[in-house]
Structure formats: structure tokens, C-alpha cells
Amino acid sequence: MKKINLRTIHILIIILGILFILIPNFHTNLWFDESYSVAISNNHNFGEIWEIGGHDVHPVLYYWMLKIISLIFGNNILCYRLLSVIALAILGILGYTHIRKDFGEKTGALFSLFTFVFPLNLVYSGEIRMYTWAMLFVAIMAIYAYRIFKGKSTIKNWIIFGIFSLASAYTHYYGLMTAGVINILLFIWILKNAIKEKKFTKNLKIFIVQAIIQIILYLPWVLSLLLQVSQVSKGFWVGVKFPNTLIELFTFQFTGNLLSSIHISNWIAGIYGLIICIYIIYIICKNKKSENKISLKPARYAIITYFLVILGAIAVSIIIWRPIIYARYLLVITGLLIFAITYTMSKIGNKKLNICIIILSVIISTYLNINLSQINYDKTNQEPINYVKGNMQEGDIIIYKNDGTGFVLSANFPQYTQYFYDKQNWCVEEAYKAFGPNMTYVYNLEFLKDYEGRIWIIDMGNYELYEQTKQEYEKINLIKQVNFDTKYQTYRYNLSLVEKIS
């Protein structure tokens, strides 16, 4: 009877959890990174996405998935956003279909619950980027690696493991590192057994075959990876520096806050994160002193993998002398962290304290969801887009520099002639072909020399580009100049509509 009740509760958790993560995601706002996802999927075919993606900072599987959505639903930003929600929903469902079966009812239910209420997951649940799908692929890969480790070495499990290792690697480079770590750990275990048995075991044969297949299927992207290291490393994205303190990495896991995007106070998240960590350490220490000590191997393997990926990122950063350790990328391995926490709680946690942690998590995530929804649905978010739509005329051109606002407008108005003035010398011309044939990449304003007509000059937070254009070309008449402060990503649009005459 208890099992039936717990399963019913688990199903309710999944249903309510999916509804919960849907709440803040029915909107069509974009920010800089999302505009790239929309542009590359909307403006290019699969082959072009592969070619352009080779100059970007991430692999292309997610962009291909967006392309499929665009072919079915058109350039629908809401559908793109819900695609990310679907990945997180599936991850939560895995708590019932896989985690519950492999690790018990309580672990499965807690995993589903924390998947939906973990603050970081909620913030990024609907972002038009690859993070939730990378998190899902990594989780499936880890589940099947553990099944093989526990003796369920069926062809089906090996095939699923291989497929999702490859999917992880083709979705994000942290996914590639995680696939590498898990494959290596699995190989060490298999090799150890083979040496112990003094024979070329079946598992060793299967592992070698699937590893070779993975390598062969990933080789086409290796050239793109090498290209990114040599060319994209000169671009703007590597300006991201190592976090000033470990606190930034820590609080991000419990807030989703990054740069100016604050959804919940860092101190609240910090205390919440510390409470969870202290509680986990407390019950682990108590378990070690117990006469009936319970094994926590699954949680240990998950957290070891989690930290090995972070150490791997640090090592790569040192080798290539470019920082790739970035808080947002931890999303890819957050599923492993959630599993480690929930498995430990379910196996050795105190019932009353577990309930307290659950209540605290639900309260914080609800508060965060309210804030997130207010930000996402604020009426100011669409005002600059609507303003340009209402005032744009045939023949107008758009100019913007290295600001997120320009790229957002670019994604919303791909049919108009646009110029990206790379004033900061990002050196990403090939990657930014994603924004379509109507966007021209320029390093100065000389292209305006012989131009006559109306120009939309897009600035962010000031009128710097407008002032520069006015200084270089005296025959510029200002028609309109407005600014909009939006809640989404706290973007400020400074729009100048001018006319250049002969």
C-alpha cells in the first residue's frame, strides 16, 4: 500500500512539476545568446548550420533540433522555448522511469522533485539554448553507464549508452568532457575486471567496439573543434574570466544568477546552498559512525564525475591558456549533482529534516518563479520590438555594435539589411553568418560613405554608436531618438532613427 501511495505522489510531483516550470516560459523575449540560436536555426539549412557552427563556441546538435522545430512550426520563438522545457520535463520523468527502478521509490521521487524545484533548473528551463538538453543527455548516459557497471551489460544498454555519450558530446563541450570522464571510468572498471579474470572479457570487447564507433562518429566534428580553439579563441567569448571567487560558482548552482540577471538574492541562495551541503555532510558523517552503515556508492560516483568534469575544464583552460570554466556551463552536469543530493537524502536522511529541506526548496523556487514570471511577462520587454515594427519603412537599414540589443533586433527583423559593426574586434565573422545573408559584418563605418536613406542605429545604455556616426558623417539628420528599459536581462535599448543625405 505504501508503494502505491508513493508512486501516486511521484506521478503528482511530475505533473505539478511540469506545470510549475511551464509558468514563466510562455513569452517571446530574447537576449543575446538566444538570438544566436534563433538566427542560425531560422536562416540556414542543416549543412550550413554545421559549417557555421564550426566557428561558434558550441557543437551543433541542439541547433539541428531547433531547425527541425522551425521546419515544423516556422520561426516560432515560443516553440523554440518550449523545446527546452520539454528536456527538463523528460529529466524529471526519468525519476519515475529509471531512477525509481534502479535506486528505489524515494530516490526517484526526490530526484523528480528537485529537478523541477532546483532554482538553477527553473531559471534556465525555457532558455533557447542547449543546456537542458545537454543535462538530459548526460543524465541518460550516466544512468546506462551505471546499469552496465551493475552487471546489466546488454546490447540494448550499450547502444543507449553509446548514443547518449555521442549526443552529449555533440550538444556541449562540457557534455564532451563528461562523456570522456564516464567512458574512462567505465573502461578502468572493465579493464580491472579483465585483468582480474586474466582474459579478454565480453565487456571489454563491447566497450572497445562502441568506443571506436563513438570516435569515428565524432571525428567529423574534431576538425571543427580544432578550428574553434585556433580561431574562436580570439573572439569575444573568451573574455569571460575565471570567477573571482568560488562563491560565484557555488551560488550560481542555487540561484541561476549570472552577471546582471538576478532572480533571487545571492545571500538567500548562498544560505540555501550551505544548508543543503551542511545537511548532506552531517548525514554522511552520521552514517559512517552507524553500526548499520549504508553504501552511498551511486552518489559518490555521481559527485566524483561532477568534480572531475570541473577539474577537466580547469586543466583544459590551463593547457590552451583560455578560460572555459564558466558558471553557466555547470548546467550540463547539474543532473549529477541533483542525483547525488537526492540519493543521499533518500538513503540516510532524517525524515523530518528531509521534509524541512523539501519545504525550503519549494518555498525558494516558488519565490523565484514569481520573480521570474514578473520579469518574463513584463510589458516593457516587447516595447522596443513593437516600436521598431511600428516605425520601420521599406529600405531602412539597421546598424549595431557589440551589444546584445542589436542582435535581438537582428533576430526579430532578419528581412531588413543590417550591419554589425565589430568595434571591439571580436573576430567572429564566420560564426556570425548565423544571422543570415542580410547581416553584413563590418569593422568600420566606411560603408555609409555613399549611402543615402534612413538608418536605425541601435545602442545599449548610451548613444555611443549614434554619436560616432554623427561625428564621421555630418550630413546626418536625427528623426527620432528613444530608449527603452526592459526587465528581461535588464537590457536597455537606445534607438536612434536618422537619415543620411547627400
Secondary structure as GFF3:
##gff-version 3
##sequence-region A 1 502
A	DSSP	alpha_helix	2	22	.	.	.	ID=ss1
A	DSSP	three_ten_helix	23	25	.	.	.	ID=ss2
A	DSSP	alpha_helix	32	43	.	.	.	ID=ss3
A	DSSP	alpha_helix	46	53	.	.	.	ID=ss4
A	DSSP	alpha_helix	61	73	.	.	.	ID=ss5
A	DSSP	alpha_helix	77	94	.	.	.	ID=ss6
A	DSSP	pi_helix	95	99	.	.	.	ID=ss7
A	DSSP	alpha_helix	100	103	.	.	.	ID=ss8
A	DSSP	alpha_helix	105	117	.	.	.	ID=ss9
A	DSSP	alpha_helix	119	124	.	.	.	ID=ss10
A	DSSP	alpha_helix	131	149	.	.	.	ID=ss11
A	DSSP	alpha_helix	155	171	.	.	.	ID=ss12
A	DSSP	alpha_helix	173	197	.	.	.	ID=ss13
A	DSSP	alpha_helix	202	230	.	.	.	ID=ss14
A	DSSP	three_ten_helix	232	234	.	.	.	ID=ss15
A	DSSP	three_ten_helix	236	239	.	.	.	ID=ss16
A	DSSP	alpha_helix	246	255	.	.	.	ID=ss17
A	DSSP	alpha_helix	266	289	.	.	.	ID=ss18
A	DSSP	alpha_helix	297	320	.	.	.	ID=ss19
A	DSSP	three_ten_helix	327	333	.	.	.	ID=ss20
A	DSSP	alpha_helix	334	348	.	.	.	ID=ss21
A	DSSP	alpha_helix	351	376	.	.	.	ID=ss22
A	DSSP	three_ten_helix	379	382	.	.	.	ID=ss23
A	DSSP	alpha_helix	383	391	.	.	.	ID=ss24
A	DSSP	beta_strand	397	400	.	.	.	ID=ss25
A	DSSP	alpha_helix	404	412	.	.	.	ID=ss26
A	DSSP	beta_strand	417	421	.	.	.	ID=ss27
A	DSSP	three_ten_helix	431	435	.	.	.	ID=ss28
A	DSSP	beta_strand	439	442	.	.	.	ID=ss29
A	DSSP	three_ten_helix	446	448	.	.	.	ID=ss30
A	DSSP	beta_strand	453	460	.	.	.	ID=ss31
A	DSSP	alpha_helix	464	472	.	.	.	ID=ss32
A	DSSP	beta_strand	476	485	.	.	.	ID=ss33
A	DSSP	three_ten_helix	488	490	.	.	.	ID=ss34
A	DSSP	beta_strand	492	500	.	.	.	ID=ss35
###
